[in-house]
Structures are given as structure tokens and as C-alpha cells.
Amino acid sequence: MEKNFLRSDETLDDLQLKGICVIQKKDAFRFGIDAVLLANFSKIRRGARVVDLCSGTGIIPFILAGKTEASSIIGIEIQNEMVDMAKRSVSFNKLEEKIEFINKDLKDLQFLRTLDKADVVTVNPPYKLKDSGIINLNDKNAIARHEICCTLDDVIKGAKAVLKDNGRIYMIHRPDRLADIICTMREHKIEPKLIKMIQPNTEKAPNMVLIEGQNNGGTFLKWEAPLYVYNLDGSYTEEINKIYGR
């Protein structure tokens, strides 16, 4: 059965979640803990409509399909090869009634506004500024990590275009971009509501940040206790094991 869905340079990876598997390239950008943390951080009510921006091969939509009772999840991704893999993953998992992937540029606001308004937007965007280091602008891994095809401002504009009034955006990013994130959200009338720092362990500074914003929300920002990924002996913390269902 797998041979009908996989190319020779791809793998089928089990999410250990209701039997859901995702197709990924063997030697290209593969999902990491950041996508898992974002999916767990996002609050998705029963019957919610979700749009996932910068969707890649669809890891966040597939986790949300397994963990939540969202009625529909749409992934928007600019790279056609990623969308092709994501669509084949949908077929493999028989999730056609719940998940859809669209090969579009999130900067196409005219298209985004044609979609039904979303209750929730999730996004794991490129973290690094376009001019941060030497990069190959045609490299698929670089596109996933650097602001080559979209900037933080583009991401927030895209979320604004698809969110219903008071809808929520959930994003994971790097702490050094937190000031940019908050300022950009407010510029587009998305109010930051909740921040959670992710730290490798209790002795290291945060290397990721989770943030929730509300479209046209009131001003009130809360901080959650930080999440530690590892114990000092190198083992995963109880909270991480719980997120992974271990």
C-alpha cells in the first residue's frame, strides 16, 4: 500500500497518533519538535475551522486532525512539491473530509479573502531574516527557514485576511523576534494575548516562543510558565512526554 503513495526519495513517518502517517523527503526539511509544540499549544474547539499557513508537508494539520475535533483544516503552502506530499498523506490517511491543502502564496490576500473565515490560524513560519547569513534562494530548506518567500509582516497580514472577528492565531517563533512579532501583530490589530517560552532545560535560555493573538481583541497579555524540553540528565521532561503521548 505504501508503494502506491511514496516516491523513492520519501519516507512514511508514523505520528503515533490514531494511526496517522505523513510523507516526508528523506534529505529535505523534516518536521521537528516546534511543530508538535505549536499544535499542542493551539486551542481548537469542537467544530472549529482552522487555516494553517506555511504548512509544508502538513504536519500541524495532521496532528490537529488527530488531537482535536476541528471540522475542517486547510493548509496553505507555496512549494508545490510540499503540497503534493501533503495531499498524498491526506489520501493515505483517508482524511479527505477533514483536511485540504492548497498550493498558494500567503501574500495573495485576494485569494485568502475568498476562503470562509477561520476560527483559528496556526503558523510555524520561517524564523530567520532573509539577509541572515549566506543562503541559496532556491534551496527548499532555506525557504522553510529564512524569510525568502514571506516575511513576518506577510504572515500576519495573511492571518488577518482569513481570521474571523475575535479569531485566534497561534505561532511559534524565536525569542529574538518577539518584539517584532508583538509590534507587527498590533500594527494589524491582532492583540497578543498569551506567551509561553520554550527552554532546552532549566539552565539554558529560551530558544523558542509560543504566542497567541486575537483578531481585534482587547489589551491583556498573560505569560504561561515556561516549558522545559529536557531534564538536566538529558532525558525528556514529563511535560514533553505527555505532549508526545508517551
Backbone as CSV, one residue per row, in Angstrom:
resi,resn,N_x,N_y,N_z,CA_x,CA_y,CA_z,C_x,C_y,C_z
1,MET,0.832,-1.210,0.000,0.000,0.000,0.000,0.866,1.260,0.000
2,GLU,1.964,1.233,0.787,2.835,2.402,0.868,3.429,2.742,-0.495
3,LYS,3.736,1.717,-1.298,4.365,1.935,-2.593,3.484,2.757,-3.522
4,ASN,2.172,2.704,-3.304,1.253,3.467,-4.141,1.291,4.953,-3.816
5,PHE,1.824,5.318,-2.662,1.828,6.711,-2.214,3.214,7.341,-2.184
6,LEU,4.266,6.510,-2.054,5.619,7.030,-1.832,6.455,7.085,-3.098
7,ARG,7.304,8.132,-3.196,8.345,8.206,-4.198,9.620,7.581,-3.600
8,SER,10.598,7.331,-4.449,11.806,6.641,-3.999,12.618,7.441,-2.976
9,ASP,12.468,8.782,-2.991,13.242,9.630,-2.072,12.422,10.092,-0.876
10,GLU,11.358,9.368,-0.551,10.451,9.765,0.530,10.327,8.673,1.584
11,THR,9.884,9.099,2.773,9.576,8.154,3.847,8.147,8.400,4.327
12,LEU,7.560,7.371,4.913,6.239,7.479,5.522,6.435,7.366,7.023
13,ASP,6.176,8.462,7.738,6.503,8.518,9.163,5.247,8.484,10.027
14,ASP,5.244,7.571,10.980,4.115,7.363,11.876,4.139,8.423,12.980
15,LEU,3.046,9.169,13.114,2.957,10.196,14.152,2.617,9.624,15.524
16,GLN,2.373,8.316,15.600,1.957,7.692,16.858,0.706,8.370,17.400
17,LEU,-0.206,8.685,16.476,-1.418,9.407,16.837,-2.564,8.914,15.956
18,LYS,-3.353,8.008,16.506,-4.517,7.459,15.802,-4.152,6.869,14.436
19,GLY,-2.932,6.355,14.342,-2.508,5.697,13.118,-2.156,6.630,11.977
20,ILE,-2.093,7.938,12.228,-1.820,8.917,11.168,-0.334,8.904,10.801
21,CYS,-0.061,8.900,9.499,1.304,8.940,8.989,1.451,10.116,8.021
22,VAL,2.671,10.650,7.911,2.918,11.741,6.981,4.101,11.388,6.074
23,ILE,4.006,11.850,4.842,5.067,11.634,3.856,6.060,12.794,3.925
24,GLN,7.354,12.470,3.979,8.396,13.485,4.007,9.554,13.073,3.112
25,LYS,10.342,14.050,2.659,11.552,13.767,1.907,12.622,13.217,2.855
26,LYS,13.422,12.289,2.352,14.496,11.724,3.171,15.568,12.761,3.497
27,ASP,15.883,13.617,2.522,17.021,14.522,2.687,16.640,15.997,2.633
28,ALA,15.366,16.324,2.869,14.921,17.719,2.854,14.373,18.082,4.223
29,PHE,13.803,19.294,4.307,13.285,19.797,5.581,12.235,18.841,6.158
30,ARG,12.437,18.401,7.381,11.518,17.487,8.063,11.017,18.154,9.336
31,PHE,9.815,17.795,9.745,9.230,18.470,10.902,9.999,18.129,12.172
32,GLY,9.955,19.076,13.106,10.642,18.892,14.374,9.704,19.140,15.543
33,ILE,10.293,19.317,16.701,9.504,19.483,17.920,8.706,20.782,17.906
34,ASP,9.170,21.794,17.148,8.453,23.069,17.132,7.025,22.897,16.600
35,ALA,6.856,22.095,15.548,5.517,21.858,15.005,4.631,21.135,16.020
36,VAL,5.204,20.183,16.733,4.451,19.431,17.742,4.032,20.355,18.884
37,LEU,4.939,21.209,19.329,4.631,22.140,20.420,3.545,23.129,20.005
38,LEU,3.619,23.618,18.776,2.604,24.565,18.301,1.235,23.912,18.238
39,ALA,1.170,22.706,17.703,-0.119,22.009,17.609,-0.715,21.775,18.997
40,ASN,0.145,21.461,19.968,-0.333,21.232,21.336,-0.768,22.527,22.015
41,PHE,-0.107,23.639,21.694,-0.401,24.951,22.288,-1.717,25.528,21.760
42,SER,-2.060,25.206,20.531,-3.249,25.782,19.886,-4.529,25.254,20.531
43,LYS,-5.431,26.161,20.811,-6.721,25.796,21.415,-7.766,25.722,20.307
44,ILE,-8.190,24.504,20.001,-9.110,24.262,18.901,-10.410,23.699,19.461
45,ARG,-11.487,24.452,19.337,-12.778,23.984,19.826,-13.432,23.010,18.840
46,ARG,-14.368,22.256,19.351,-15.118,21.321,18.503,-15.837,22.100,17.398
47,GLY,-15.696,21.628,16.174,-16.354,22.270,15.045,-15.612,23.462,14.484
48,ALA,-14.414,23.759,15.001,-13.660,24.944,14.555,-13.148,24.761,13.134
49,ARG,-13.026,25.890,12.460,-12.415,25.923,11.133,-11.004,26.472,11.308
50,VAL,-10.004,25.730,10.819,-8.604,26.070,11.030,-7.902,26.280,9.691
51,VAL,-7.054,27.312,9.629,-6.181,27.516,8.476,-4.745,27.500,8.984
52,ASP,-3.910,26.652,8.384,-2.504,26.549,8.740,-1.669,27.176,7.632
53,LEU,-0.978,28.268,7.944,-0.127,28.952,6.976,1.290,28.381,7.021
54,CYS,2.019,28.502,5.915,3.369,27.930,5.816,3.321,26.448,6.192
55,SER,2.398,25.723,5.583,2.023,24.393,6.058,3.037,23.300,5.766
56,GLY,3.934,23.516,4.811,4.920,22.485,4.499,4.256,21.195,4.057
57,THR,4.688,20.077,4.636,4.086,18.782,4.303,2.865,18.479,5.161
58,GLY,2.440,19.469,5.949,1.153,19.340,6.641,1.182,18.757,8.026
59,ILE,2.342,18.759,8.675,2.423,18.117,9.976,1.425,18.688,10.984
60,ILE,1.283,20.013,11.034,0.370,20.606,12.018,-1.088,20.226,11.734
61,PRO,-1.583,20.344,10.482,-2.943,19.868,10.211,-3.164,18.404,10.595
62,PHE,-2.171,17.541,10.348,-2.366,16.122,10.677,-2.392,15.893,12.186
63,ILE,-1.555,16.602,12.937,-1.611,16.476,14.401,-2.951,16.986,14.921
64,LEU,-3.392,18.141,14.401,-4.672,18.700,14.843,-5.831,17.778,14.479
65,ALA,-5.746,17.106,13.330,-6.798,16.170,12.942,-6.883,15.003,13.917
66,GLY,-5.719,14.612,14.461,-5.699,13.501,15.397,-6.045,13.877,16.823
67,LYS,-5.779,15.151,17.187,-5.934,15.560,18.586,-7.173,16.392,18.870
68,THR,-7.787,16.966,17.835,-8.899,17.885,18.073,-10.145,17.455,17.297
69,GLU,-11.224,18.175,17.546,-12.479,17.934,16.828,-12.789,19.092,15.883
70,ALA,-11.740,19.645,15.284,-11.931,20.679,14.265,-12.763,20.108,13.119
71,SER,-13.634,20.939,12.550,-14.483,20.456,11.456,-13.743,20.457,10.130
72,SER,-12.839,21.435,9.936,-12.065,21.485,8.698,-10.730,22.156,8.952
73,ILE,-9.706,21.676,8.261,-8.358,22.221,8.400,-7.794,22.413,7.000
74,ILE,-7.408,23.645,6.676,-6.835,23.955,5.372,-5.377,24.357,5.555
75,GLY,-4.488,23.714,4.815,-3.078,24.074,4.826,-2.734,24.874,3.582
76,ILE,-2.084,26.024,3.768,-1.646,26.877,2.658,-0.124,26.790,2.560
77,GLU,0.388,26.406,1.392,1.826,26.227,1.222,2.228,26.648,-0.189
78,ILE,3.333,27.409,-0.288,3.771,27.945,-1.577,4.541,26.925,-2.416
79,GLN,5.202,25.956,-1.770,6.019,24.996,-2.507,5.167,23.820,-2.992
80,ASN,5.051,23.690,-4.309,4.180,22.680,-4.907,4.570,21.261,-4.487
81,GLU,5.877,21.001,-4.378,6.336,19.667,-4.006,5.868,19.280,-2.612
82,MET,5.862,20.245,-1.693,5.369,20.007,-0.338,3.878,19.696,-0.354
83,VAL,3.122,20.472,-1.132,1.675,20.271,-1.211,1.354,18.904,-1.803
84,ASP,2.129,18.489,-2.797,1.925,17.168,-3.396,2.078,16.069,-2.352
85,MET,3.105,16.158,-1.527,3.300,15.167,-0.466,2.157,15.218,0.537
86,ALA,1.751,16.440,0.921,0.679,16.601,1.901,-0.631,15.998,1.385
87,LYS,-0.925,16.211,0.105,-2.160,15.668,-0.470,-2.134,14.146,-0.504
88,ARG,-0.972,13.583,-0.805,-0.870,12.123,-0.786,-1.003,11.577,0.638
89,SER,-0.522,12.353,1.630,-0.703,11.953,3.033,-2.184,11.969,3.409
90,VAL,-2.920,12.956,2.896,-4.366,13.017,3.146,-5.034,11.761,2.608
91,SER,-4.687,11.377,1.387,-5.281,10.189,0.774,-4.901,8.926,1.536
92,PHE,-3.624,8.821,1.935,-3.177,7.641,2.676,-3.953,7.477,3.978
93,ASN,-4.206,8.594,4.653,-4.894,8.553,5.949,-6.415,8.641,5.836
94,LYS,-6.913,8.754,4.598,-8.360,8.848,4.348,-8.992,9.997,5.146
95,LEU,-8.350,11.177,5.052,-8.819,12.357,5.783,-9.345,13.440,4.845
96,GLU,-9.809,13.044,3.662,-10.273,13.999,2.665,-11.413,14.886,3.160
97,GLU,-12.238,14.372,4.061,-13.378,15.152,4.547,-12.985,16.178,5.602
98,LYS,-11.749,16.098,6.091,-11.340,16.985,7.177,-10.195,17.918,6.795
99,ILE,-9.260,17.458,5.959,-8.060,18.234,5.642,-7.972,18.513,4.149
100,GLU,-7.583,19.746,3.827,-7.355,20.146,2.438,-6.066,20.964,2.375
101,PHE,-5.284,20.757,1.322,-4.066,21.546,1.121,-4.159,22.319,-0.182
102,ILE,-3.720,23.583,-0.140,-3.805,24.469,-1.295,-2.430,25.041,-1.597
103,ASN,-2.014,24.932,-2.850,-0.729,25.456,-3.289,-0.889,26.935,-3.663
104,LYS,-0.706,27.804,-2.668,-0.872,29.242,-2.873,0.170,30.004,-2.067
105,ASP,0.437,31.214,-2.513,1.311,32.139,-1.802,0.470,32.886,-0.779
106,LEU,0.869,32.866,0.501,0.075,33.550,1.520,0.055,35.063,1.331
107,LYS,0.926,35.574,0.459,0.881,37.006,0.159,-0.274,37.347,-0.789
108,ASP,-0.929,36.333,-1.339,-2.082,36.538,-2.212,-3.318,36.773,-1.347
109,LEU,-3.423,37.984,-0.814,-4.505,38.303,0.119,-5.872,38.241,-0.556
110,GLN,-5.915,38.557,-1.839,-7.187,38.485,-2.562,-7.731,37.064,-2.536
111,PHE,-6.844,36.066,-2.726,-7.282,34.677,-2.642,-7.689,34.311,-1.218
112,LEU,-6.867,34.681,-0.245,-7.167,34.312,1.144,-8.529,34.839,1.583
113,ARG,-8.889,36.004,1.089,-10.179,36.582,1.485,-11.367,35.858,0.850
114,THR,-11.105,34.986,-0.126,-12.204,34.194,-0.708,-12.537,32.971,0.145
115,LEU,-11.638,32.616,1.074,-11.875,31.464,1.941,-12.893,31.814,3.016
116,ASP,-13.635,30.801,3.483,-14.511,31.013,4.629,-13.653,31.436,5.818
117,LYS,-14.153,32.350,6.620,-13.379,32.866,7.743,-13.047,31.749,8.739
118,ALA,-11.824,31.816,9.256,-11.327,30.783,10.156,-11.478,31.196,11.614
119,ASP,-11.747,30.220,12.450,-11.744,30.446,13.900,-10.311,30.541,14.415
120,VAL,-9.421,29.774,13.791,-8.038,29.676,14.253,-7.090,29.652,13.056
121,VAL,-5.989,30.377,13.186,-4.867,30.266,12.255,-3.672,29.745,13.039
122,THR,-3.005,28.732,12.506,-1.750,28.257,13.077,-0.642,28.554,12.069
123,VAL,0.553,28.840,12.570,1.659,29.109,11.652,3.009,28.877,12.320
124,ASN,3.824,28.084,11.640,5.215,27.869,12.027,6.049,28.466,10.894
125,PRO,6.280,29.784,10.938,6.857,30.483,9.790,8.377,30.360,9.726
126,PRO,8.975,30.800,8.604,10.440,30.884,8.566,10.921,31.808,9.685
127,TYR,11.931,31.373,10.427,12.388,32.125,11.595,13.411,33.202,11.252
128,LYS,14.271,32.915,10.280,15.450,33.750,10.063,15.206,34.838,9.027
129,LEU,15.727,36.026,9.289,15.644,37.106,8.328,16.356,36.711,7.043
130,LYS,15.859,37.214,5.931,16.390,36.832,4.621,17.885,37.080,4.489
131,ASP,18.369,38.159,5.098,19.776,38.515,4.945,20.659,38.008,6.081
132,SER,20.170,37.010,6.842,20.957,36.485,7.962,21.799,35.290,7.492
133,GLY,22.991,35.560,7.008,23.896,34.506,6.562,23.795,34.245,5.072
134,ILE,24.704,33.435,4.557,24.742,33.099,3.143,23.760,31.965,2.878
135,ILE,22.825,32.183,1.959,21.827,31.175,1.664,21.614,31.047,0.162
136,ASN,21.136,29.865,-0.234,20.739,29.616,-1.611,19.245,29.889,-1.711
137,LEU,18.881,30.896,-2.451,17.484,31.309,-2.508,16.588,30.263,-3.166
138,ASN,17.166,29.280,-3.859,16.376,28.228,-4.480,16.323,26.950,-3.642
139,ASP,17.024,26.943,-2.528,17.082,25.772,-1.663,15.773,25.636,-0.883
140,LYS,15.137,24.461,-0.992,13.850,24.252,-0.310,13.984,24.348,1.202
141,ASN,15.121,23.874,1.748,15.344,24.002,3.181,15.487,25.458,3.585
142,ALA,16.161,26.249,2.745,16.332,27.674,3.038,14.979,28.381,3.032
143,ILE,14.108,28.014,2.100,12.776,28.628,2.032,11.999,28.358,3.310
144,ALA,12.181,27.177,3.887,11.475,26.836,5.121,12.021,27.577,6.332
145,ARG,13.316,27.954,6.275,13.962,28.535,7.461,14.155,30.047,7.392
146,HIS,14.279,30.595,6.181,14.558,32.016,6.007,13.368,32.741,5.377
147,GLU,13.257,34.019,5.647,12.161,34.819,5.105,12.429,35.151,3.634
148,ILE,12.440,34.119,2.798,12.690,34.277,1.372,11.374,34.542,0.632
149,CYS,10.381,33.688,0.870,9.092,33.811,0.177,8.086,34.662,0.947
150,CYS,8.291,34.812,2.232,7.370,35.643,3.023,8.085,36.172,4.250
151,THR,7.676,37.352,4.695,8.209,37.959,5.914,7.216,37.792,7.051
152,LEU,7.632,38.170,8.240,6.730,38.145,9.387,5.503,39.010,9.114
153,ASP,5.713,40.165,8.499,4.598,41.054,8.169,3.626,40.368,7.207
154,ASP,4.145,39.637,6.219,3.287,38.914,5.285,2.450,37.865,6.008
155,VAL,3.080,37.168,6.957,2.382,36.118,7.706,1.212,36.699,8.503
156,ILE,1.463,37.814,9.187,0.407,38.427,9.996,-0.707,38.978,9.099
157,LYS,-0.348,39.566,7.973,-1.362,40.039,7.026,-2.212,38.874,6.511
158,GLY,-1.553,37.749,6.233,-2.281,36.575,5.773,-3.245,36.056,6.819
159,ALA,-2.787,36.007,8.071,-3.660,35.567,9.160,-4.852,36.506,9.306
160,LYS,-4.584,37.811,9.235,-5.649,38.810,9.345,-6.706,38.605,8.257
161,ALA,-6.251,38.250,7.051,-7.167,38.102,5.921,-8.133,36.937,6.086
162,VAL,-7.716,35.882,6.800,-8.579,34.692,6.903,-9.291,34.564,8.244
163,LEU,-8.854,35.318,9.267,-9.452,35.177,10.600,-10.801,35.885,10.704
164,LYS,-11.725,35.253,11.390,-12.977,35.926,11.718,-12.723,36.899,12.869
165,ASP,-13.646,37.782,13.124,-13.502,38.732,14.224,-13.367,37.968,15.537
166,ASN,-12.361,38.304,16.331,-12.026,37.640,17.594,-11.430,36.250,17.411
167,GLY,-11.160,35.853,16.166,-10.468,34.597,15.931,-9.043,34.654,16.460
168,ARG,-8.416,33.501,16.621,-7.095,33.415,17.253,-6.021,32.931,16.278
169,ILE,-4.837,33.483,16.445,-3.656,32.996,15.735,-2.699,32.407,16.755
170,TYR,-2.121,31.248,16.420,-1.119,30.593,17.263,0.148,30.430,16.437
171,MET,1.256,30.929,16.973,2.521,30.947,16.250,3.658,30.479,17.148
172,ILE,4.633,29.801,16.535,5.888,29.510,17.231,6.994,30.225,16.478
173,HIS,7.949,30.788,17.234,8.999,31.576,16.598,10.222,31.565,17.511
174,ARG,11.139,32.452,17.257,12.344,32.580,18.079,12.199,33.777,19.017
175,PRO,12.702,33.664,20.255,12.581,34.752,21.222,13.177,36.074,20.747
176,ASP,14.237,36.019,19.924,14.855,37.266,19.473,13.958,38.047,18.512
177,ARG,12.870,37.433,18.039,11.933,38.121,17.160,10.664,38.542,17.897
178,LEU,10.628,38.372,19.227,9.397,38.621,19.979,8.924,40.065,19.866
179,ALA,9.837,41.025,19.951,9.442,42.430,19.821,8.828,42.686,18.446
180,ASP,9.438,42.111,17.398,8.897,42.254,16.044,7.498,41.650,15.944
181,ILE,7.317,40.467,16.557,6.026,39.782,16.490,4.930,40.622,17.143
182,ILE,5.193,41.100,18.350,4.191,41.885,19.079,3.857,43.168,18.327
183,CYS,4.875,43.871,17.864,4.638,45.132,17.145,3.875,44.898,15.845
184,THR,4.230,43.838,15.121,3.557,43.555,13.855,2.114,43.138,14.085
185,MET,1.876,42.326,15.095,0.502,41.939,15.429,-0.352,43.181,15.722
186,ARG,0.165,44.043,16.566,-0.608,45.231,16.938,-0.826,46.170,15.757
187,GLU,0.155,46.235,14.869,0.024,47.068,13.679,-1.183,46.645,12.847
188,HIS,-1.470,45.340,12.868,-2.590,44.812,12.077,-3.795,44.454,12.951
189,LYS,-3.831,45.047,14.144,-4.973,44.894,15.054,-5.229,43.432,15.441
190,ILE,-4.138,42.725,15.644,-4.186,41.400,16.271,-3.496,41.540,17.620
191,GLU,-4.236,41.372,18.685,-3.711,41.660,20.015,-3.038,40.432,20.632
192,PRO,-1.765,40.539,21.028,-1.094,39.437,21.721,-1.798,39.141,23.050
193,LYS,-2.136,37.873,23.272,-2.902,37.504,24.469,-2.147,36.569,25.414
194,LEU,-1.264,35.709,24.852,-0.601,34.711,25.689,0.771,34.380,25.106
195,ILE,1.775,34.320,25.985,3.143,33.984,25.575,3.664,32.855,26.458
196,LYS,4.336,31.897,25.835,4.944,30.786,26.567,6.341,30.538,26.003
197,MET,7.343,30.622,26.848,8.714,30.387,26.428,9.048,28.897,26.499
198,ILE,9.863,28.447,25.526,10.348,27.069,25.498,11.848,27.092,25.762
199,GLN,12.296,26.342,26.787,13.716,26.308,27.134,14.249,24.882,27.010
200,PRO,15.486,24.718,26.522,16.063,23.371,26.438,16.061,22.659,27.790
201,ASN,16.449,23.397,28.842,16.375,22.883,30.211,16.363,24.063,31.170
202,THR,16.387,23.795,32.464,16.257,24.861,33.455,17.477,25.778,33.511
203,GLU,18.586,25.363,32.910,19.809,26.156,32.983,20.124,26.909,31.700
204,LYS,19.275,26.757,30.675,19.526,27.417,29.392,18.421,28.403,29.058
205,ALA,18.803,29.443,28.331,17.847,30.479,27.931,16.840,29.916,26.928
206,PRO,15.663,30.553,26.812,14.668,30.100,25.838,15.213,30.130,24.412
207,ASN,14.835,29.130,23.612,15.221,29.118,22.198,14.010,29.084,21.266
208,MET,12.802,29.023,21.852,11.558,29.118,21.092,10.524,29.862,21.928
209,VAL,9.550,30.456,21.261,8.462,31.120,21.963,7.144,30.815,21.255
210,LEU,6.141,30.504,22.039,4.779,30.303,21.545,3.972,31.546,21.875
211,ILE,3.186,32.014,20.913,2.389,33.217,21.151,0.997,33.071,20.550
212,GLU,0.016,33.510,21.302,-1.382,33.520,20.853,-1.828,34.962,20.676
213,GLY,-2.475,35.260,19.565,-3.032,36.589,19.329,-4.502,36.492,18.973
214,GLN,-5.234,37.574,19.250,-6.674,37.608,18.969,-6.989,38.740,18.007
215,ASN,-7.682,38.409,16.940,-8.062,39.404,15.949,-9.030,40.416,16.551
216,ASN,-8.629,41.692,16.571,-9.437,42.778,17.154,-9.735,42.554,18.630
217,GLY,-8.815,41.895,19.331,-9.015,41.625,20.759,-8.646,42.799,21.634
218,GLY,-9.083,42.732,22.884,-8.748,43.766,23.860,-7.342,43.572,24.398
219,THR,-6.804,44.610,25.031,-5.426,44.561,25.513,-5.338,43.879,26.871
220,PHE,-4.766,42.691,26.868,-4.478,41.975,28.118,-3.567,40.810,27.758
221,LEU,-2.321,40.859,28.226,-1.327,39.859,27.871,-0.947,39.026,29.090
222,LYS,-1.005,37.716,28.927,-0.632,36.797,30.003,0.604,35.990,29.590
223,TRP,1.373,35.587,30.597,2.528,34.711,30.375,2.265,33.382,31.067
224,GLU,2.486,32.291,30.347,2.421,30.968,30.952,3.796,30.579,31.488
225,ALA,3.815,29.641,32.401,5.095,29.114,32.884,5.860,28.512,31.710
226,PRO,7.184,28.614,31.714,7.972,28.075,30.603,7.862,26.555,30.514
227,LEU,8.115,26.040,29.325,8.159,24.609,29.111,9.615,24.195,28.936
228,TYR,10.058,23.196,29.691,11.427,22.679,29.580,11.391,21.388,28.778
229,VAL,12.237,21.308,27.760,12.236,20.133,26.881,12.972,18.963,27.514
230,TYR,14.136,19.236,28.123,14.957,18.166,28.691,15.183,18.370,30.187
231,ASN,15.312,17.260,30.902,15.830,17.289,32.262,17.341,17.481,32.175
232,LEU,17.974,17.797,33.297,19.418,18.042,33.290,20.224,16.795,32.940
233,ASP,19.607,15.608,33.069,20.320,14.378,32.687,20.147,14.051,31.206
234,GLY,19.463,14.939,30.462,19.297,14.734,29.036,18.034,14.005,28.633
235,SER,17.280,13.492,29.582,16.018,12.813,29.277,14.911,13.844,29.063
236,TYR,13.874,13.451,28.339,12.753,14.358,28.123,11.988,14.600,29.424
237,THR,11.478,15.821,29.578,10.696,16.140,30.769,9.332,15.458,30.705
238,GLU,8.687,15.405,31.838,7.355,14.789,31.923,6.362,15.505,31.009
239,GLU,6.470,16.849,30.923,5.546,17.611,30.080,5.720,17.261,28.610
240,ILE,6.959,17.096,28.164,7.206,16.718,26.764,6.701,15.312,26.499
241,ASN,6.955,14.390,27.414,6.443,13.025,27.249,4.919,12.996,27.166
242,LYS,4.281,13.856,27.939,2.817,13.926,27.907,2.337,14.455,26.552
243,ILE,3.026,15.486,26.022,2.652,16.052,24.719,2.763,14.989,23.625
244,TYR,3.806,14.168,23.710,4.028,13.121,22.712,3.206,11.852,23.000
245,GLY,2.448,11.872,24.080,1.606,10.727,24.399,2.367,9.524,24.909
246,ARG,3.554,9.775,25.496,4.360,8.680,25.996,4.122,8.462,27.475
